[in-house]
């Protein structure tokens, strides 16, 4: 599906020969994106702060197998 070029895109920027999503699968393998609700995210200024807090909570949690989406 061809879409029109945005008005603010310069003529010399031609991405017509590019392949959409070429590296998407490789990127998805190495990342696990979790979106926090705004009220929760307000308490964590960085992803490092979120990870630090989660690591303090993990020992207190009961071990459960990881559930896959759609399962």
CORNOR-V844844 format. One record per residue. D_FIRST is the distance of its C-alpha to the first C-alpha in Angstrom with 1 decimal. Layout:
BEGIN
d_first:D_FIRST
d_first:D_FIRST
END
This chain:
BEGIN
d_first:0.0
d_first:3.8
d_first:6.5
d_first:10.1
d_first:12.7
d_first:15.4
d_first:18.6
d_first:20.7
d_first:18.9
d_first:21.1
d_first:20.2
d_first:21.5
d_first:19.0
d_first:16.2
d_first:14.0
d_first:11.7
d_first:13.6
d_first:13.5
d_first:12.7
d_first:11.3
d_first:14.1
d_first:16.4
d_first:19.5
d_first:18.7
d_first:20.9
d_first:23.7
d_first:23.7
d_first:23.8
d_first:26.8
d_first:28.9
d_first:28.2
d_first:29.0
d_first:27.8
d_first:29.8
d_first:29.4
d_first:32.7
d_first:33.5
d_first:34.4
d_first:38.1
d_first:38.3
d_first:36.4
d_first:38.9
d_first:41.5
d_first:39.7
d_first:39.0
d_first:37.5
d_first:36.0
d_first:39.3
d_first:41.2
d_first:39.2
d_first:39.8
d_first:43.4
d_first:44.0
d_first:42.2
d_first:44.4
d_first:47.5
d_first:46.5
d_first:45.6
d_first:49.2
d_first:50.0
d_first:47.3
d_first:47.9
d_first:46.0
d_first:43.3
d_first:40.8
d_first:37.2
d_first:35.1
d_first:31.6
d_first:28.9
d_first:28.5
d_first:31.9
END
